[in-house]
Amino acid sequence: MMLRTVTLSFLALLSAALPVRAEDPAAYPTHKIRMLLPYAAGGGGDVVGRLLADRMGKTLGQSIYIENHTGAAGTLGTQMVAASPNDGYTITVGGMTTHVLAPAIYPKLAYDPIKDFTTIGRVGTSSIMLVATKDFSANDIKGLIALAKK
């Protein structure tokens, strides 16, 4: 039973803003860029990040290296990016878990998903579904809520 499908956008995000503080913004990037991924190596977010880093590196003419820092549903690595210098040399791939769900789940989240990041662009989409066994008595959200209230 599929109750609802939500679109998840993977966003490539920079810590705070693009390198507007660089001495010569037109020369960006002048050295390697770190892509800090808050996902486990080999997982979906890691694969997306590595493919993105490869293509971005070729386009920018600069190496982009990957660091995986997992934990707390991606918030530990994302916090590290938020705390990085605001120079455009530390980027991440964020999404539903790190920028939508985490603020709702963690009351003392160490970063603000809106104020601490700038969206560069959408990388892709994926569906998230709420499912249950075939014989589950609820077959939509209203039925699930009614069942939960009983």
C-alpha positions in Angstrom: 0.0 0.0 0.0 1.5 3.3 -1.0 0.1 6.1 1.1 2.0 9.1 -0.2 5.0 9.9 -2.4 7.2 12.8 -1.6 9.8 14.1 -4.0 13.3 14.3 -2.5 15.7 16.7 -4.2 19.4 16.2 -3.7 20.9 19.6 -3.5 24.6 20.5 -4.0 25.1 23.1 -1.2 27.9 25.4 -0.3 28.8 26.5 3.1 27.1 29.9 3.4 27.9 31.5 0.0 29.9 31.3 -3.2 33.4 32.7 -3.0 32.4 36.3 -3.0 35.1 37.1 -0.5 37.9 35.8 -2.7 40.4 38.3 -3.8 39.6 37.6 -7.4 36.3 35.8 -7.8 36.8 35.3 -11.5 39.8 33.1 -10.7 37.7 30.6 -8.6 38.6 27.9 -8.1 42.4 28.4 -7.4 42.9 25.1 -5.5 41.2 21.8 -4.7 37.6 21.7 -3.5 36.5 19.4 -0.7 33.2 17.7 -1.1 32.2 16.6 2.4 29.5 13.9 2.1 27.4 13.1 5.2 26.6 9.7 3.7 28.3 6.2 4.1 30.8 5.3 1.4 29.0 3.2 -1.3 25.5 4.4 -0.5 23.2 6.4 -2.8 24.2 9.8 -1.6 27.9 8.9 -1.8 27.5 7.7 -5.4 25.6 10.8 -6.4 28.3 13.0 -4.7 31.2 11.2 -6.4 29.6 11.4 -9.9 28.9 15.1 -9.3 32.4 15.8 -8.0 33.9 14.1 -11.1 31.8 16.2 -13.5 32.2 19.4 -11.6 36.0 18.9 -11.3 36.2 18.5 -15.1 34.0 21.6 -15.7 35.8 23.8 -13.2 39.3 22.5 -14.1 40.1 21.8 -10.5 40.2 18.6 -8.4 37.3 17.9 -6.1 38.1 15.4 -3.4 35.6 13.4 -1.3 35.5 13.1 2.5 32.8 10.9 4.1 31.7 12.0 7.6 28.6 10.0 8.6 26.5 10.0 11.8 23.3 11.3 13.3 21.4 10.9 10.0 23.9 13.1 8.1 23.8 16.0 10.5 27.4 15.5 11.8 29.0 15.9 8.3 26.5 18.7 7.4 27.4 20.5 10.6 31.1 20.3 9.6 30.3 22.0 6.3 28.3 24.7 8.0 31.3 25.4 10.3 33.8 25.5 7.3 35.2 28.8 6.0 32.8 30.8 3.8 35.0 30.6 0.8 33.4 28.1 -1.6 36.0 25.4 -1.1 33.9 23.0 1.1 30.7 21.8 -0.5 28.2 19.0 0.3 25.3 17.2 -1.2 22.3 17.7 1.1 18.7 16.5 0.9 15.6 15.5 2.7 17.4 14.0 5.7 19.9 16.8 6.3 17.9 19.8 5.4 14.2 19.0 6.0 13.8 16.2 8.5 16.8 17.0 10.8 15.5 20.4 11.8 12.1 18.8 12.7 13.7 15.9 14.7 16.7 17.6 16.4 15.6 20.6 18.5 19.2 21.7 19.1 20.6 21.2 15.5 24.0 22.8 15.2 23.2 24.4 11.9 20.4 26.3 10.1 19.6 24.5 6.8 18.5 27.8 5.3 20.8 30.4 6.7 24.0 28.4 6.7 23.8 27.1 3.1 23.4 28.4 -0.4 21.8 26.1 -3.0 23.9 25.7 -6.1 21.5 23.5 -8.0 19.3 20.4 -8.1 21.2 17.3 -8.9 18.3 14.8 -9.1 15.1 13.5 -7.5 14.0 10.4 -5.7 10.7 9.3 -4.3 10.1 8.5 -0.7 7.1 6.3 0.0 5.2 5.2 3.1 4.3 1.5 2.6 2.8 -1.3 4.6 2.0 -5.0 4.0 -0.9 -5.9 1.6 -3.2 -6.9 4.4 -2.7 -3.6 6.4 -6.2 -2.2 7.2 -5.4 1.4 6.2 -4.8 2.2 2.5 -4.3 6.0 2.6 -3.2 8.7 5.1 -6.7 9.3 6.4 -7.1 5.6 7.2 -3.7 5.6 8.9 -4.6 8.6 11.0 -8.0 7.1 12.0 -6.2 3.8 12.9 -3.6 5.7 15.0 -6.4 7.5 16.9 -8.1 4.2 17.9 
